[in-house]
Amino acid sequence: MRRGEQSAVPAADSAEQYPYTPREQEFVDGWLGGVVYGTPGTVRTGLTDLQKHTGTDELMLTTLIHDFGTRERSYALLAEEFGLSL
């Protein structure tokens, strides 16, 4: 997407095999610095810390997961962690 090419989120094994150029790797490393991921509790802590740090009253979340069912489960786990319903 960074190169202006539209594509689906790749499967994890495909993404792991991608031959990043040094410039692409630098971009990915920088981007990952702002990503919150892990267990539901870890994500809750990370998002809460982000909210406190930025002072925002709203966060917009996306999950970059290839498989739709797994992506949907990710949102369900997060909603459950925050006591929300989907």
N, C-alpha and C positions, 0 to 999 in steps of 0.2 A: 504494500500500500504506500509505503514511503517513496517508492519509485514512481508512483502514479499508476500502478497496475492494480486492477481489481482482482481479488482472489478470495477463496474461502480460507478459514482458519485451518492450517494443516494439522494432520494427526501428529501426536507427540514424537513418534519415531521418525517421521519425515522431517519435522522441525529440527530434531537433534542432529540429523545428517546433513542439514543445509550448510554449504561451504561459505560462511560469511566472509566478506571482504573485511579488511581492518576497519574501514570507515563504517560499514554496517554493524560490526561488532561494537564499535564505540557508541553508536546510536542506541543499540539494544541495551548495552550496559547502563547507559545514562537513563534510558526509559525505565528499566527495571528498578532503578533507585526509588521510583515513586509508586511502585506496585505493592499492593498488600495481598499476601497469599498465605495459605497454611490451613490449619484446623479452624473450625468455626470460632473457637475462643481466641485464637491468634489473630484472625481477621477482625473480630470485634474490637480487640485491643488496638490494632493498627488503625482501624477506621475512626475509633474514638480519639486516639492520639492525633490523627490527621485533622479531625474536626476542631479539636482544641487548638492545634497549631495555627490553623487557617482562620478560625473564628467564624466559619461559615455555618449557615443554618440548614444546609442541604448538601447531600453528596449524591452524585450520579454514579452508578456502578455498572461495570460491564465485566463479563467473564469471557475470556478468550479461550474457549474449549471447543475442540473439533466436533465432538459427539454431542448432538442436541440433548439427548437424555441426561448425560452427565452434566451438561451446562444447566439444564433445568434443575437437577438435583443440587447443584451448587447454590443456586438462588434460594431453593427451599431450605437448605441448611442455614444460610445466612438469615433468612426471614425468621426461622425458628430461633436462632441465637438472639435475635433482637426482639423476639416476642411479637412478630408481625404475621399476618396471614397473606397468602398469595391470592 
